[in-house]
Amino acid sequence: MASEPPFSFKKIPLFIASVSLIVMMLVTVIHVIGRLFFASPLYGGIEIISLAGVFLISFALGYTQAEHSHIIIEILTHRLPKPFQSSLKIFSLLISSCAVILLGWGALLYTYDAIIKRGSKTPILHLPAAPFRVILVLGCLLLLGYFLYHILEAVKQMKRKEI
């Protein structure tokens, strides 16, 4: 039995999401300790946490879809005939793809707006907003890519069962 290689490109989103989660935890700890013991919370701590959340959510969703690690409730679907299960899986992936396309389109317009308005900055730390919006668009593209891959995979599997 072949073992999985120690590194694969699927693990890059996991690494980025993990680092952003660690940053969020460290900033939270520093913020709370500063507030409790020094009466001075970390300046911009909440903004740093929310910006790190963009990285976390964008890349964790893609990795979760790539690994099929999401929660699936099969109370009804596992009792259906196999061909209908496959069709339902493809349909749900198409609906999810449409939702991600709409989210990505909105994020792209939001990013374009930030690039055109050069003064678009975060409220507290005055960081440029455009890079964080680009990360959201990249996360949507990553998730959409995995949805499309899984749709093609399901269609191939459905055709194999028909033959």
Secondary structure per residue as TSV (DSSP state, phi and psi in degrees):
chain	resnum	aa	ss	phi	psi
A	1	M	-	360.0	126.6
A	2	A	-	-78.8	137.6
A	3	S	-	-91.7	159.0
A	4	E	-	-73.9	140.1
A	5	P	-	-62.9	152.1
A	6	P	S	-65.7	-25.0
A	7	F	-	-131.6	135.5
A	8	S	-	-142.5	158.3
A	9	F	T	-66.7	-18.5
A	10	K	T	-66.5	-21.3
A	11	K	H	-85.7	-9.2
A	12	I	H	-62.5	-47.6
A	13	P	H	-60.9	-35.2
A	14	L	H	-62.9	-43.1
A	15	F	H	-62.9	-46.1
A	16	I	H	-62.7	-44.2
A	17	A	H	-64.6	-38.5
A	18	S	H	-66.2	-43.5
A	19	V	H	-63.6	-41.7
A	20	S	H	-66.8	-34.2
A	21	L	H	-66.4	-40.3
A	22	I	H	-63.8	-42.7
A	23	V	H	-60.5	-43.8
A	24	M	H	-60.8	-42.3
A	25	M	H	-66.5	-45.0
A	26	L	H	-62.9	-43.8
A	27	V	H	-64.2	-39.5
A	28	T	H	-62.5	-45.7
A	29	V	H	-62.2	-47.0
A	30	I	H	-63.1	-40.2
A	31	H	H	-62.2	-46.8
A	32	V	H	-69.1	-44.6
A	33	I	H	-62.7	-42.7
A	34	G	H	-61.7	-39.4
A	35	R	H	-70.1	-42.6
A	36	L	H	-75.1	-45.8
A	37	F	H	-96.4	-25.6
A	38	F	H	-118.9	2.8
A	39	A	S	53.9	28.4
A	40	S	-	-145.9	97.0
A	41	P	-	-67.2	163.7
A	42	L	-	-62.3	125.6
A	43	Y	T	-66.0	121.7
A	44	G	T	77.9	14.9
A	45	G	H	-60.1	-43.9
A	46	I	H	-66.8	-36.0
A	47	E	H	-67.7	-39.6
A	48	I	H	-62.5	-42.0
A	49	I	H	-63.0	-42.6
A	50	S	H	-69.7	-35.1
A	51	L	H	-69.9	-38.1
A	52	A	H	-66.7	-30.6
A	53	G	H	-63.4	-30.4
A	54	V	H	-61.9	-45.3
A	55	F	H	-64.5	-46.2
A	56	L	H	-58.6	-52.9
A	57	I	H	-68.1	-44.6
A	58	S	H	-59.2	-43.3
A	59	F	H	-92.0	-27.7
A	60	A	H	-68.9	-36.6
A	61	L	H	-64.0	-43.1
A	62	G	H	-62.9	-44.3
A	63	Y	H	-65.1	-40.9
A	64	T	H	-62.1	-41.1
A	65	Q	H	-67.6	-39.1
A	66	A	H	-63.2	-37.3
A	67	E	H	-92.6	-0.3
A	68	H	T	54.4	42.2
A	69	S	-	-94.6	5.1
A	70	H	S	-80.1	166.7
A	71	I	-	-84.3	130.3
A	72	I	-	-121.9	125.7
A	73	I	-	-99.9	116.3
A	74	E	-	-112.9	26.8
A	75	I	T	-58.3	-41.5
A	76	L	T	-97.2	-42.2
A	77	T	G	-69.1	-30.8
A	78	H	G	-71.0	-12.3
A	79	R	G	-90.5	-9.3
A	80	L	S	-81.5	160.3
A	81	P	-	-62.6	148.4
A	82	K	H	-54.5	-44.2
A	83	P	H	-61.8	-37.3
A	84	F	H	-70.2	-34.3
A	85	Q	H	-61.0	-44.5
A	86	S	H	-63.9	-42.5
A	87	S	H	-63.5	-40.8
A	88	L	H	-66.0	-37.5
A	89	K	H	-64.0	-45.4
A	90	I	H	-62.8	-43.0
A	91	F	H	-61.7	-44.9
A	92	S	H	-66.4	-36.1
A	93	L	H	-66.8	-36.7
A	94	L	H	-66.1	-42.4
A	95	I	H	-62.6	-43.8
A	96	S	H	-63.5	-39.0
A	97	S	H	-63.0	-42.2
A	98	C	H	-62.0	-41.4
A	99	A	H	-63.4	-41.4
A	100	V	H	-70.0	-35.2
A	101	I	H	-62.5	-44.2
A	102	L	H	-64.3	-43.2
A	103	L	H	-62.5	-44.7
A	104	G	H	-65.1	-39.0
A	105	W	H	-63.7	-44.7
A	106	G	H	-62.0	-41.6
A	107	A	H	-65.9	-36.6
A	108	L	H	-65.3	-43.1
A	109	L	H	-64.3	-39.6
A	110	Y	H	-64.2	-39.7
A	111	T	H	-68.0	-44.4
A	112	Y	H	-58.8	-41.5
A	113	D	H	-61.3	-40.6
A	114	A	H	-69.5	-32.5
A	115	I	H	-74.6	-40.3
A	116	I	H	-67.0	-44.8
A	117	K	S	-85.5	94.5
A	118	R	T	-63.5	-19.8
A	119	G	T	-87.0	9.3
A	120	S	-	-73.1	109.0
A	121	K	B	-133.2	164.7
A	122	T	-	-71.1	151.5
A	123	P	T	-65.9	-37.5
A	124	I	T	-99.2	-52.9
A	125	L	T	-87.1	-9.3
A	126	H	-	56.8	39.8
A	127	L	-	-82.0	150.7
A	128	P	B	-62.1	134.4
A	129	A	S	-81.3	-26.0
A	130	A	H	-57.8	-44.8
A	131	P	H	-60.0	-35.5
A	132	F	H	-72.6	-31.6
A	133	R	H	-73.4	-33.8
A	134	V	H	-64.3	-39.1
A	135	I	H	-59.7	-40.4
A	136	L	H	-62.7	-41.3
A	137	V	H	-64.7	-43.1
A	138	L	H	-62.3	-40.0
A	139	G	H	-62.6	-39.5
A	140	C	H	-65.5	-41.3
A	141	L	H	-64.3	-40.9
A	142	L	H	-61.9	-47.8
A	143	L	H	-64.1	-42.1
A	144	L	H	-62.8	-39.5
A	145	G	H	-60.6	-43.2
A	146	Y	H	-68.3	-37.0
A	147	F	H	-60.8	-47.1
A	148	L	H	-62.9	-40.4
A	149	Y	H	-60.7	-43.7
A	150	H	H	-72.1	-28.9
A	151	I	H	-65.2	-48.2
A	152	L	H	-61.1	-40.1
A	153	E	H	-60.9	-44.0
A	154	A	H	-68.1	-38.0
A	155	V	H	-65.5	-43.7
A	156	K	H	-60.9	-42.4
A	157	Q	H	-65.1	-38.0
A	158	M	H	-66.9	-39.5
A	159	K	H	-68.2	-36.4
A	160	R	H	-62.8	-37.2
A	161	K	H	-74.1	-25.7
A	162	E	H	-75.4	-30.8
A	163	I	-	-74.5	360.0
